[in-house]
Structures are given as C-alpha cells and as structure tokens.
Amino acid sequence: MSDFEGSQAPNDNPALSKSVVTWGIAAAVLSFAALTWNNSPMVANASFLQKALAFCLCTPMGLAGALLGDGFRKFARPDVMFTSGIGALVWQKIFWRIGPQTIGCAVGVFTAIALVLGK
C-alpha cells in the first residue's frame, strides 16, 4: 500500500526538521542561560523588556548560526582522520558531529545579545 502516490508523509525531509527543532531548542536554552547567568554590565543593567527582546532575537539567530555551522560541517568534514590514539579519534568524531553547529549557535546568540543590549 505504500506504493500509492498519496501515502507519503507530508514532511519530505524529517532529518532536517529534527535538526531544526534540536538546534532551535539548544539556541533557546543557550539564550536563556546567557541572559540569566551573565554578570557582564551590559546584561546585568538591562531591563526585563530588553532581555525579553534579546531572547526573541537570540533564538532565531542562534538557530541560523547552528544551521550555517551544519552546512559548513557537511562541506568541510574530512573523509579520513589520522590520529595518534583512540582518545584523539573520539574527540575528532565528537567535534565533527556537533562542533561547528555549537560554535555557530553560540556566535548567533552572543551576536544578538550584543546587537540588542549593546549601547
């Protein structure tokens, strides 16, 4: 029955949707943490409305940074890794799995904080 034309799920690329949701949640968590526990004068002296506006901008910018990092990861990931031991191999595999996305997410979040709260 799955050979019929209408039997496909409406979402053609579930991996992309899972990635977007995962990195969107990560961006929201990082935004909340950066605006809550940051002791820099720029964040500490901001009002609640400024922090709320920063959060509303941080989450999509963090998501955009993570998706750009994912694109970079897909482009630049090496096919073969030469290491000096198992620890270095594990570290490289973890980095190429989540590293560029995490860096992009952090850059997006902190850039949005600087744009909204910077004076």
Secondary structure, 3 states (H helix, E strand, C coil): CCCCHHHCCCCCCHHHHHHHHHHHHHHHHHHHHHHHCCCCHHHHCCCHHHHHHHHHHHHHHHHHHHHHHHHHHHHHCCCCCCCCCHHHHHHHHHHHHHHHHHHHHHHHHHHHHHHHHCC
